[in-house]
Amino acid sequence: MLKVKKSRIQGTGLYTDRAIGARKKIGEYTGQIISVKEANKRAKQAKRIAIIQLSDKQAIDGGVNGGPFQFINHSCEPNVFTRIAYGRAEFYTMRKIKAGEELTCDYGYSYHEGQLPCRCGSPKCRKFI
């Protein structure tokens, strides 16, 4: 169902090869569980950041043994949202998604600290992540 391929937004993106209904769970973020302190250290050294913070103590580094959700790109007008609960990060559709559409989520707070120019192309773009 999920395909990783070149993105028009940035580098590599995550796509679906079939239509998905609104408000459907599509998967879970996986990778190495690390401390927030370690996450901050890795984010400063990384070329590509694939880290989701689960709490004030724990994070998941999807760049280490992670699955396809490490490639979900940011959009200021996303079609997917992230639910963080019980030590997990799950992804759900916000609306119906067409086959072949790139999956995107709003990163919200990120390790880019509002300094990375946004490339989502949305009319509602905030210009920085």
C-alpha positions in Angstrom: 0.0 0.0 0.0 2.8 2.5 0.8 5.6 3.3 -1.7 8.8 5.3 -1.1 9.9 7.4 -4.1 11.1 10.8 -5.3 9.1 13.7 -4.0 8.1 17.0 -5.6 8.3 18.5 -2.1 11.7 17.4 -0.8 14.0 14.4 -1.6 12.2 11.2 -1.0 8.5 11.0 -0.1 5.9 8.5 1.0 3.0 7.7 -1.4 0.0 5.4 -1.4 -0.7 3.1 -4.3 -4.4 2.9 -3.5 -7.2 5.2 -2.3 -7.6 5.5 1.5 -10.7 6.7 3.3 -10.9 9.7 5.7 -9.8 9.2 9.3 -8.2 5.8 8.7 -5.1 4.6 10.5 -2.4 4.0 8.0 0.6 3.0 10.1 3.0 3.5 12.9 6.4 5.3 13.1 9.2 2.8 13.8 12.8 3.1 14.6 15.3 3.2 17.5 13.9 4.5 20.8 16.2 7.1 22.2 16.3 9.8 24.9 15.3 13.4 24.0 18.9 14.4 24.9 20.2 11.9 22.3 17.6 13.1 19.8 18.8 16.6 20.1 22.4 15.5 19.7 21.6 13.5 16.6 19.4 16.2 15.0 22.3 18.7 15.2 24.6 16.2 13.4 22.2 14.8 10.9 21.9 15.8 7.2 18.3 14.4 7.2 16.3 14.4 10.4 13.8 11.5 10.9 13.1 11.9 14.6 9.7 12.1 16.4 9.6 13.1 20.0 7.1 10.9 22.0 7.4 12.7 25.4 9.7 15.0 27.3 12.0 11.9 27.8 11.7 9.7 24.7 11.9 9.9 21.0 12.0 7.6 18.0 14.8 7.9 15.4 13.3 6.5 12.2 16.6 6.8 10.5 17.8 3.8 12.5 15.8 0.6 11.7 12.8 2.7 10.7 10.0 2.0 8.3 8.5 3.9 5.5 7.0 6.7 7.6 10.5 8.2 8.1 10.0 9.5 4.5 6.7 11.4 5.1 7.3 15.0 4.1 6.0 18.2 5.8 3.1 20.2 4.4 1.4 23.3 5.8 -1.8 21.7 4.3 -1.3 18.0 5.2 -3.5 15.0 4.4 -2.3 13.0 7.4 -2.0 13.7 11.1 0.2 12.1 13.8 -1.3 10.8 17.0 1.2 10.4 19.8 0.0 8.2 22.7 1.1 5.4 24.9 4.7 5.6 23.6 3.8 5.3 20.0 3.4 7.7 17.0 0.6 6.6 14.6 -0.5 8.1 11.3 -4.1 8.7 10.3 -5.7 10.2 7.2 -7.4 13.6 7.6 -9.5 13.2 4.4 -9.9 10.8 1.5 -6.6 10.2 -0.2 -6.3 9.3 -3.9 -4.1 6.5 -5.2 -0.7 7.8 -6.1 -1.0 10.8 -3.8 2.0 11.8 -1.6 1.3 11.5 2.1 2.2 14.6 4.2 1.9 15.8 7.7 2.4 19.1 9.5 5.6 18.6 11.5 4.6 21.3 14.0 7.5 21.7 16.4 10.5 20.3 14.7 14.2 20.0 15.2 14.6 22.6 12.5 13.5 25.2 15.0 11.7 27.3 12.3 14.8 27.8 10.3 14.3 25.4 7.4 12.5 26.9 4.4 9.3 25.0 3.7 8.9 23.6 0.2 5.4 22.3 0.4 4.0 24.6 -2.2 0.6 25.0 -0.5 -1.2 28.3 -0.8 -1.3 28.2 3.1 2.5 27.7 3.4 4.1 29.3 6.5 7.4 29.5 4.6 9.5 27.8 7.3 9.5 24.5 9.3 
